[in-house]
């Protein structure tokens, strides 16, 4: 289908649409929603062999889509995408409960694809007690009815259906909904009766057939089509570089990678490098007058330039040209792209009079919670996301990232000044506001307006009525040990439904609940002080490098002759840094190993394959693992140091056994990430990413995009081969940051019992000496007074 045919089809669809709120199908596809969503190919032949009946457990057995998207079909030039509810994050079956139980699942539509046909395949089991003539399930897309599913008793154990969806129902952002209309009696009905249920298989999926369309060459569309916020696949965006790029070109490419990494934070990113020819698909090209990718015809460069052109390899896709006559102008073009200071439109722009960004200060990353003042919830999420309705409302979620080096020792908790509102309960009941963080329960607050004291109900003095709602304010302490770098606060309004008897129950259908946006959380009483080594800091927050969001206190050490995997690891890491901070890496220093002494005051990050960086041999004695031509060796303590290590709680025998198994199984083809105290500055860190081959090196950054793998990055040594991960803590512990003097004394003594005893003995001696001198002076004064009286 060519572009003119596609546009004609879209115009025809627009003229036929009766819903004024619908957007054109031109901006469609992409299935989306939940984080980490992946596309997959459908298999119609296999799907049609499924039995029409299934037990409730069998609703989990619907044909599961594969893990990757289909390739374009050779005949039609179309693609077929599938997305299941399980891929949307629903790990178990979905329950629809009550008289009108409903669940909705959002998905999105890409800007460069148009849906030509769609269908939904789903499995449902339901209560056999439902009355067939009054009960049914509605399937809707964007509140447009797709089908009505009857619920006869004989198929209550499970049915499988497939319904076609009119492509005109789709917009850019969409919702697939299933709504149960259930009744079990014709008389007085309990809207929460146990018979009112239906179970939807989490392997239910949409099948979308799409055609690609060609977008205009317009900078105003950026970051599309190179990043489409409506797409939820892993972002894999090729970078086209000169064959042997200079550090300046590579550094600017890293800045752009960090920007795209920030944009794709909810789904991860990779940046493969093309140095010989153009890739198929959208790509970013970097060039200066002296350094340009081979075989690519570039326009004349007249200054810092950004330009969108068709990709000659696949004309419906685009190339973004980032160019300058020299490295300085290339940096200007990159900053114009990533910092958003310049409004651009049309196919190209020459950047002039770009203002330098303000210098960043420590811990000011846009994604991180400020730690010098209380922060309002309204600063973290939109106000509408803090409100829910109904007797069984969804959770209210507040996402927050905090600096990972907050010192929480001997803190009672993180204080939350929680203010919330809710429709008053007609009677005293067991309704509560349940509070949690991540997957852990924190506590529950009564919503009945009453507390139990000595067996009697006592009206809470914290609650009062206003405009028909009940307001409350409570101080909540979040447990310190539950808080990590990435967190989600969860608030669940649970409303009790006491039984009054047949036809006497009171059902409120106008229940509203909200967390006030003026509620605050306060980390300001916690200093920054971190215990190292700990590779979890890097995996979860890019720390310690992200202490400054622009990485201005970071030096990244590349080999003298960097290979493509090493450069890709650099770009992938910069993407992770941008994802962690929400700010592009504009001020990192990129150097060779010979220049490391000039940057001794910086945090150091070393990227190299085995034997490609002489610095690793120079620092071998500081590293927990050495990799050289003689083999791989752990640097485990020996002799008396080994005894001390065991006294400190390290089971070196177990470390030796586990690491030996890993090394023996992988040979030299594994990735290693190491952290140790900088040999050049005791207050700084060195983290090394190295491997025996390029593929294993890339596995280290690929693991950062996989939650189950990333969670195993700990200690000072991580060994990784594919999905197999082993982490160890071998080296000595060291600290970085600042504590108040008295806190530092208590903290230091708490971990040194012998030193604490000596300190107490010294303090006792000093106190005894002072007391002795004081009593001696008092005795002398008394004797002197006695001598005077005798006279």
Secondary structure, DSSP 8 states (H G I E B T S, - for coil): --HHHHHHHHHHHHHH---TT---GGGB-----STT---B---HHHHHTS-SB--TGGGGGS----SS-----TTT-EEEEEEETTTTT--S-EEEESTEEEEEEEEE--TTEEEEEEEEEEEEEE-TTS-TTT-EEEEEETTEEEEEEE--GGGTT-EEEEEEE-GGG--SEEEEEEEEE--S-SSS--TT-TT-EEEE-TT-EEEEEEEE------GGGTTTTTS-TT--S-EE-EEE--TT--HHHHHHHHHHHHHHHHHTTTT-EE--EE-BS--SS-EEEEEESS---BT-------SSEEEEEEETTEEEEEEEEEEESSHHHHHHHHHHHHH--S---SSEEE--S--------TT--TTB--SSS-EEGGGTS-GGGGEEESTT---EEEEEE--TTB--TT---EEEEEEEEEE--SS----EEEEEETTEEEEEEESSSEEEETTEEEE-TT-EEETTEEEEEEEEEE-GGG--SEEEEEEEEE-------TTT----S--EEEE-TT-EEE-TT--BEEEE--HHHHHHH-TTGGGSTT-TTEEEEE-TT--HHHHHHHHHHHHHHHHHHSS---S-EEEEGGGGGGGTTSEEEEEEETTS-HHHHHTGGGSSEEEETTEEEE----HHHHHHHHHTT--HHHHHHHHHHHHHHHTT--EEEEEEE-TT-TT-EEEEEEESSHHHHHHHHHHTT-HHHHTT--SSEEEEETTEEEEE--S--EEEE---HHHHHHHHHHT-HHHHHHHHHHHHHHHHHHHHHHHHHHHHHHHHHHHHHH-
